[in-house]
Amino acid sequence: MSIGKRTFLFVTLALLVWSVLASLIAGYYYYQYNDLFSKTHKPIIHVNLGINYGNGTVQWFNQTKARAGDTFLDVTMLIATVNYTSTPGVGAWINSINNVTNTLTKYWYWWLWTAFGWVEGQVAADRYIVGDDETYYWYYEAYYFEFETGKVKPTPP
C-alpha cells in the first residue's frame, strides 16, 4: 500500500471517528437541554398564600409566582422555611413553618378558598397541584371535638 493511500485511509478513518463522536456529544447535550428546558420553562402562574400562626399573626403572600404543576408544598417552600416528614402513601406531614412547631394540641392544616368559602385541604400539601389565582391558607390550630356528631373538626380560618 502506498503512502498516499495509507494517508488517505488514516484521514478518512480519523474523520469518521470524529464525526461519530461529535454526533454522540451533540445528541447528549441536546437531550440534556430538552430535559432542563421541560423542567424550567413551564408557564408561570400566580397564587395567594396566607399563613396564620395561631397567635394573631397572619402573613399574606399575594400573587406568588409558581410554575404550573407545582404542589402546594412547593409554593409554601418558596416563601417560608418548612420542616416536614414524608410518609409513604399519605404524603408530607408538616412539622413546622417558619420555626412554629406542632405541639400535642396544635398542628398545621391548610385550607383552600372556593366559591363556597374555605374548605379544608383533603390531601397532603405535596399531593395538591396549585392552580392559577387560587388562594390557600396555612392555619396553626387545635382540633375540637363536636359532641353532636362525635367528629373531631378544625375551626375554619
C-alpha positions, -999 to 999 in steps of 0.1 A, spaced: 0 0 0 14 34 -10 20 62 14 -7 83 -3 -34 56 1 -23 50 37 -26 87 45 -60 89 28 -72 59 47 -59 73 80 -75 107 74 -108 91 64 -108 69 95 -100 100 117 -128 120 101 -152 90 106 -143 87 143 -146 125 148 -180 126 131 -193 97 152 -180 113 185 -193 147 175 -227 133 168 -228 114 201 -218 145 221 -243 167 202 -270 142 210 -261 141 247 -262 179 250 -295 181 230 -311 156 254 -297 175 285 -310 208 271 -345 195 264 -347 178 298 -337 211 316 -360 232 294 -390 210 301 -384 213 339 -378 251 339 -399 266 311 -434 258 323 -460 286 323 -458 309 353 -489 311 375 -498 332 405 -512 320 438 -522 337 470 -509 322 502 -517 331 538 -500 318 570 -518 322 603 -495 314 632 -524 309 657 -513 339 678 -530 367 659 -501 370 634 -511 364 598 -488 369 568 -501 371 532 -481 364 501 -503 375 473 -495 369 436 -467 345 445 -451 332 413 -451 295 408 -447 271 379 -477 252 366 -476 218 380 -461 229 414 -476 214 445 -489 234 475 -458 223 494 -435 236 466 -452 270 467 -450 272 505 -413 264 505 -408 293 481 -419 318 508 -413 300 541 -390 277 560 -408 244 561 -399 212 580 -419 182 570 -419 144 572 -427 125 541 -450 95 547 -453 68 520 -489 66 507 -501 96 527 -477 124 518 -460 152 536 -468 159 573 -459 195 581 -438 196 613 -432 234 613 -435 265 593 -411 294 600 -400 276 632 -436 274 646 -436 237 655 -465 213 661 -474 206 697 -496 180 713 -527 201 708 -519 223 678 -510 214 642 -505 229 608 -535 225 585 -542 240 551 -573 254 536 -584 264 501 -608 293 492 -636 281 469 -669 296 457 -684 281 489 -659 296 513 -629 279 530 -625 242 525 -600 222 544 -573 205 523 -583 170 516 -549 157 507 -513 163 519 -498 196 507 -473 177 485 -502 159 467 -522 190 458 -513 208 425 -519 245 427 -539 264 402 -536 299 388 -552 326 410 -562 302 438 -560 312 474 -545 290 501 -542 293 539 -520 276 564 -535 277 598 -518 266 630 -548 254 651 -562 230 675 -588 205 666 -620 204 687 -645 176 694 -681 180 681 -703 163 706 -734 161 683 -717 142 656 -688 127 675 -664 141 650 -631 159 655 -630 190 634 -608 220 628 -621 255 630 -623 274 597 -599 303 592 
